[in-house]
């Protein structure tokens, strides 16, 4: 559960590469699976670290640097609200455009 912010970044990148590189119409269903997985991960992460005045999530340093110098991920209330807004937006885009998969194997690319 600690590395969920990293998963929220890496999973869409890897799934979009698979969708783009595999030239098949049925591979577009990976987008729906990925979006559902991201929704479940974000909700579980929010519920795990939720406190009355926001989120008390651990700070994740990336690259072995100290947190003051390097890149670090911390899920506060503002960043989690943007994560949920992004997830909602992509659900709406997928629902609206998914009928197009019949004609275009590179959906959304």
N, C-alpha and C positions, 0 to 999 in steps of 0.2 A: 504494500500500500504506500510505502514511502516513495517509490519511484514512479508513481502514477503521473506526475507532471511530465516526466520524460516520455512515458508511453503516449500521453496526449499529444506530444509533438512528433514522435517517430512513427506511430501507427498510420496516420494519414499520408505521410510521405512514402512509406513503403507500399501501402495499398495503391496509391496513385501510380507509382512506378509499375506495379504489376498490371494494373488496368491499361496503362498506356503501351506497355511492351508486348502484352499478349493480345494478338489480333483475333479476338473471338467475341461474339455478341453476348454470350452467357457470362462472361467474366465481369460484366458490369454489375452483377449482383454482389460483387465484393464491396462495392460502394455502400450498399444498404447494410451489409453485415458490419462493415467498419464503422459506419455512422451509429448503428445500434450499440456496438461495443464502446465507442467513445461516450455515448450517452450514459451507459451503465457505469463506466469508470468514473466519469465526472460526478455523477450523483453519489456513488459510493464514497468517493474521496471527500466530497462536501459533507456528507453525513458522518463520516468518520472523524473529521477534525472540526466539526461545528461546535462553537461555544455561543453563549447568549449575545455577545457583542461582535460577532464576526467568526473568523476561522483562526484556529491556532495550529497551523500546519508547520511541519519541520522545514528548515532551510536546507536546500540541496545544493551543495557546491559542485560545479562541473569542471573537470580538468585537473583536479588536485590542488588548485590554488586556494588561498584563504578567501573567506567570504567577502572581505573588504576590498580585495583586489580583483578577483576573478569573476566569472559568470556564476550567478547563483539563482536558483528558482525558489520562489516562495509564493504560495497561493494565499493571498489575502482576499478580502471580500470583493474588492474592485476587480482583481484579475479573474476570480471565479465568476463574477457576473459577466465579464467579457467572454469567458469560455462558454458559459451557458447561452449567451447571445449568439455566438458563432455556431454552436451546435444547433440551435433553433433555426438560424438562417439557412444552414446547409440542409436541414430536414425539409424546409420549405422549397429550396431549390431542387432537391432530389425528387420530391413529390410532384412538383410542377413539370419537370423536364424528363422524367423517367420513361414516358411514353415514346420518346425519341430513340430509345435504345434499339427499336426495331429497324431503324434505318441507318444508324451510325454506331459502329463498334467502338469508336473513340469518344464515348460520351463525356461531355464536359471538357474536352481537350481540343 
